[in-house]
Amino acid sequence: MKPKTIVITGASDGVGAAAARQLASAGHRLILIGRSPQKTTAIATELSAEHIVADFARLDDVRRVAADLVERCESIDVLAHNAGLIGGSKRVETVDGHELTNQVNYLAPFLLNHLLHDRLIESRTTVIATDSSAHRLGRIRLSDLDHVRSYVYFTAYADSKLALLIYTRELQRRYGADGLTAVAFHPGAVSSNFSVGSGSFIGAFYASPAAKLLPVTPARGADTLVFLAEATPGVDFPPGGYLVRRRPAPTRACVRDVRLADALWRQTEHLLGL
């Protein structure tokens, strides 16, 4: 297999780091993006990979990442949006004025794709979104995507994953004919440090010994990401699809609602000032 240039966000720990290890062993060029300077540098050094330290709770960091990638990469074969979190019991607003979960899980990937659009089309990039089965519990509130009127931490997480899944399918619908491929997957209930320190019940669970009992290791959770990064779109997986354990899986019916997807796209552009 010809080595690819692969960008992975949220690569300093968990599924992102596990995927990076597997892809590095196959000889691909990796650009790893992570929030923690220490962890991101450590995994990049271990794998002899390139890295960028960035916190997607700051949209200026997203803009800096985009500019850096354009300068570094003449072509991007794979862009894996793996960074994500679940917020705490109290709503946190970022410096950009958005609810933290919505910004990191959804707005940041949208903005990064927007800023890299020309390079992604030229490269015929496969854009991979790490999503979640929690999308089934989500709801798109177009007038309150940032949960100003009502905030519950798990609801915000589920809503952000539903928005990301709808957006990924719409990205494929709009630009698939131009050569871009978009696909999403659910890694499973991974035993990792997911949202540790967030102040939420889920963050506390992942910080506890009980999290070690979860059935999916980071390496196993990363398997579908690695598969998609190395696969041939339209042959090995359906573009615009949602996969679990490498296989297409059902989604909420609203994920296929083109009018909702278009309205969500336009509202997201409005929120980001695009």
C-alpha positions as CSV (number, residue, x, y, z in Angstrom):
1,M,0.0,0.0,0.0
2,K,1.2,3.5,-0.9
3,P,1.9,5.5,2.2
4,K,-0.7,8.2,2.9
5,T,-0.5,11.6,4.6
6,I,-2.9,11.3,7.6
7,V,-4.0,14.0,10.0
8,I,-5.6,12.9,13.3
9,T,-7.0,15.3,15.8
10,G,-7.4,14.2,19.4
11,A,-4.3,12.1,18.8
12,S,-2.6,12.4,22.2
13,D,-4.5,9.7,24.0
14,G,-7.2,7.0,23.7
15,V,-8.5,6.0,20.3
16,G,-6.5,8.7,18.5
17,A,-3.1,7.6,19.9
18,A,-4.0,3.9,19.3
19,A,-4.9,4.6,15.7
20,A,-1.7,6.6,15.3
21,R,0.4,3.7,16.5
22,Q,-1.2,1.3,14.1
23,L,-1.0,3.6,11.1
24,A,2.7,4.5,11.9
25,S,3.6,0.9,11.9
26,A,2.2,0.7,8.3
27,G,4.6,3.5,7.2
28,H,2.1,6.4,6.8
29,R,3.1,10.0,7.3
30,L,1.2,11.3,10.4
31,I,0.4,14.7,11.6
32,L,-0.9,14.4,15.1
33,I,-3.0,17.2,16.7
34,G,-3.6,17.2,20.4
35,R,-4.5,19.6,23.2
36,S,-1.8,18.5,25.8
37,P,1.7,19.6,24.9
38,Q,3.3,16.9,26.9
39,K,1.1,14.0,25.7
40,T,1.1,15.2,22.1
41,T,4.8,15.6,22.0
42,A,5.3,12.2,23.6
43,I,3.2,10.2,21.1
44,A,4.8,12.1,18.2
45,T,8.3,11.4,19.5
46,E,7.4,7.8,20.0
47,L,6.2,7.4,16.4
48,S,8.6,9.8,14.7
49,A,5.5,11.7,13.6
50,E,4.8,15.4,13.1
51,H,2.6,17.2,15.6
52,I,0.7,20.4,16.2
53,V,-0.5,21.4,19.7
54,A,-3.9,23.0,19.6
55,D,-7.0,23.3,21.8
56,F,-10.2,23.3,19.8
57,A,-11.9,25.2,22.7
58,R,-10.3,28.1,20.9
59,L,-11.3,28.6,17.3
60,D,-8.1,30.7,16.7
61,D,-6.3,27.4,17.3
62,V,-8.4,25.7,14.6
63,R,-7.5,28.5,12.2
64,R,-3.8,28.1,13.1
65,V,-4.0,24.4,12.5
66,A,-5.6,24.9,9.1
67,A,-2.9,27.4,8.1
68,D,-0.1,25.0,9.3
69,L,-1.5,22.0,7.5
70,V,-1.8,24.0,4.2
71,E,1.9,24.9,4.6
72,R,3.0,21.4,5.5
73,C,0.9,19.3,3.2
74,E,0.7,19.5,-0.5
75,S,-1.8,16.7,-0.2
76,I,-3.9,15.4,2.7
77,D,-5.1,11.8,2.1
78,V,-7.0,11.4,5.3
79,L,-8.3,13.9,7.9
80,A,-9.6,12.2,11.0
81,H,-11.7,14.3,13.3
82,N,-11.2,12.4,16.5
83,A,-11.0,15.2,19.1
84,G,-14.0,15.2,21.4
85,L,-15.3,15.7,24.9
86,I,-18.3,15.7,27.2
87,G,-18.8,18.8,29.3
88,G,-19.3,19.1,33.0
89,S,-22.5,19.6,35.0
90,K,-22.4,23.3,34.5
91,R,-22.4,25.0,31.0
92,V,-19.0,26.3,30.0
93,E,-18.8,29.0,27.4
94,T,-15.6,29.2,25.3
95,V,-13.7,32.4,24.5
96,D,-15.5,32.3,21.2
97,G,-18.9,32.5,22.8
98,H,-20.0,28.9,22.2
99,E,-20.9,26.0,24.5
100,L,-17.8,24.0,25.0
101,T,-19.1,20.5,23.9
102,N,-20.7,21.9,20.8
103,Q,-17.6,23.8,19.8
104,V,-15.1,21.0,20.3
105,N,-17.2,18.1,18.9
106,Y,-19.0,19.9,16.1
107,L,-18.1,23.5,15.3
108,A,-14.3,22.9,15.3
109,P,-14.4,20.1,12.7
110,F,-16.9,22.1,10.6
111,L,-14.5,25.1,10.7
112,L,-11.4,23.1,10.0
113,N,-13.0,21.4,7.0
114,H,-14.2,24.8,5.7
115,L,-10.7,26.3,6.0
116,L,-9.1,23.3,4.3
117,H,-11.8,22.9,1.7
118,D,-9.7,23.5,-1.4
119,R,-6.9,21.3,-0.2
120,L,-9.4,18.5,0.7
121,I,-11.0,18.6,-2.8
122,E,-7.6,18.7,-4.6
123,S,-6.4,15.8,-2.5
124,R,-9.5,13.7,-2.8
125,T,-9.4,13.4,1.0
126,T,-11.2,10.9,3.1
127,V,-12.7,12.9,6.0
128,I,-13.4,10.6,9.0
129,A,-15.5,11.6,12.0
130,T,-15.4,9.8,15.3
131,D,-19.0,9.8,16.2
132,S,-21.1,7.9,18.8
133,S,-24.2,5.8,19.3
134,A,-25.2,8.6,21.6
135,H,-26.4,10.4,18.5
136,R,-29.6,8.4,18.8
137,L,-30.5,10.4,21.9
138,G,-29.7,13.8,20.3
139,R,-31.9,16.5,18.9
140,I,-31.1,19.4,16.6
141,R,-32.3,22.6,18.1
142,L,-31.4,25.0,15.3
143,S,-32.2,28.1,17.4
144,D,-30.2,26.9,20.4
145,L,-27.2,24.8,19.2
146,D,-25.1,26.3,21.9
147,H,-27.6,25.3,24.7
148,V,-28.0,28.8,26.0
149,R,-31.7,28.2,27.1
150,S,-31.2,24.6,28.3
151,Y,-28.1,22.7,29.2
152,V,-27.7,19.1,30.4
153,Y,-24.2,17.8,29.8
154,F,-25.2,14.4,28.2
155,T,-27.8,16.1,26.1
156,A,-25.2,18.5,24.8
157,Y,-22.9,15.6,24.0
158,A,-25.6,13.6,22.2
159,D,-26.8,16.7,20.3
160,S,-23.2,17.5,19.1
161,K,-22.7,13.9,17.9
162,L,-26.0,14.0,16.0
163,A,-25.0,17.3,14.4
164,L,-21.6,15.9,13.5
165,L,-23.2,12.8,11.9
166,I,-25.7,14.9,9.9
167,Y,-23.0,17.2,8.8
168,T,-20.7,14.4,7.7
169,R,-23.4,12.9,5.5
170,E,-24.2,16.4,4.1
171,L,-20.5,16.9,3.4
172,Q,-20.5,13.8,1.2
173,R,-23.7,14.9,-0.5
174,R,-22.4,18.3,-1.4
175,Y,-18.8,17.5,-2.4
176,G,-18.7,13.7,-3.1
177,A,-18.9,14.4,-6.8
178,D,-15.8,16.7,-6.5
179,G,-13.7,13.8,-5.1
180,L,-14.1,14.3,-1.3
181,T,-15.2,11.3,0.8
182,A,-16.9,11.8,4.2
183,V,-17.7,8.9,6.6
184,A,-18.4,8.5,10.3
185,F,-17.9,5.7,12.8
186,H,-18.7,4.7,16.4
187,P,-15.6,3.2,18.3
188,G,-17.6,1.6,21.0
189,A,-17.4,2.0,24.8
190,V,-13.7,2.5,25.0
191,S,-11.7,2.1,28.2
192,S,-9.8,5.4,28.1
193,N,-9.3,8.8,29.8
194,F,-12.3,10.3,27.9
195,S,-13.4,13.6,29.5
196,V,-11.5,12.9,32.8
197,G,-11.6,16.1,34.8
198,S,-14.7,17.5,33.1
199,G,-16.7,17.5,36.3
200,S,-19.4,15.3,34.8
201,F,-20.5,11.9,36.0
202,I,-19.1,10.3,32.9
203,G,-15.8,12.0,33.4
204,A,-15.7,10.7,36.9
205,F,-16.6,7.2,35.7
206,Y,-13.7,7.2,33.2
207,A,-11.3,8.3,35.9
208,S,-12.4,5.4,38.2
209,P,-11.2,1.8,38.2
210,A,-14.6,0.7,36.9
211,A,-13.7,2.2,33.5
212,K,-11.0,-0.5,33.1
213,L,-13.9,-3.0,32.8
214,L,-15.3,-1.4,29.7
215,P,-15.3,-4.0,26.9
216,V,-13.3,-2.0,24.2
217,T,-9.6,-1.2,24.5
218,P,-8.3,1.9,22.7
219,A,-6.7,-0.3,20.1
220,R,-9.9,-2.1,19.4
221,G,-11.8,1.2,19.3
222,A,-9.3,2.5,16.8
223,D,-9.7,-0.4,14.5
224,T,-12.5,1.1,12.3
225,L,-10.7,4.4,12.1
226,V,-7.5,2.6,10.9
227,F,-9.6,0.5,8.4
228,L,-11.3,3.7,7.0
229,A,-8.0,5.5,6.7
230,E,-6.5,2.7,4.6
231,A,-9.6,1.7,2.7
232,T,-10.8,2.5,-0.7
233,P,-14.1,4.6,-0.6
234,G,-16.9,3.0,-2.5
235,V,-15.2,-0.3,-2.5
236,D,-14.5,-1.1,1.1
237,F,-17.1,1.2,2.7
238,P,-20.0,3.4,1.6
239,P,-19.2,7.1,1.3
240,G,-21.4,9.2,3.6
241,G,-22.0,6.2,5.8
242,Y,-21.9,5.4,9.5
243,L,-19.9,2.3,10.5
244,V,-19.7,0.2,13.7
245,R,-17.0,-2.5,13.8
246,R,-16.1,-1.8,10.1
247,R,-19.7,-2.5,9.0
248,P,-22.5,0.0,8.0
249,A,-24.9,0.6,10.9
250,P,-28.3,2.2,11.1
251,T,-28.7,5.8,12.3
252,R,-31.6,8.0,13.3
253,A,-33.9,8.8,10.4
254,C,-33.2,12.5,10.7
255,V,-29.6,11.9,9.7
256,R,-31.0,11.4,6.1
257,D,-33.2,14.5,6.2
258,V,-31.6,16.8,3.5
259,R,-33.7,19.8,4.5
260,L,-32.6,19.5,8.1
261,A,-29.0,19.0,7.0
262,D,-29.1,22.1,4.9
263,A,-30.7,24.2,7.7
264,L,-28.0,22.9,10.1
265,W,-25.3,23.8,7.7
266,R,-26.6,27.4,7.2
267,Q,-27.1,27.9,10.9
268,T,-23.5,26.6,11.6
269,E,-22.1,29.0,9.1
270,H,-24.0,31.8,10.8
271,L,-22.6,30.8,14.3
272,L,-19.1,30.7,12.9
273,G,-19.5,33.9,11.0
274,L,-18.7,32.3,7.6
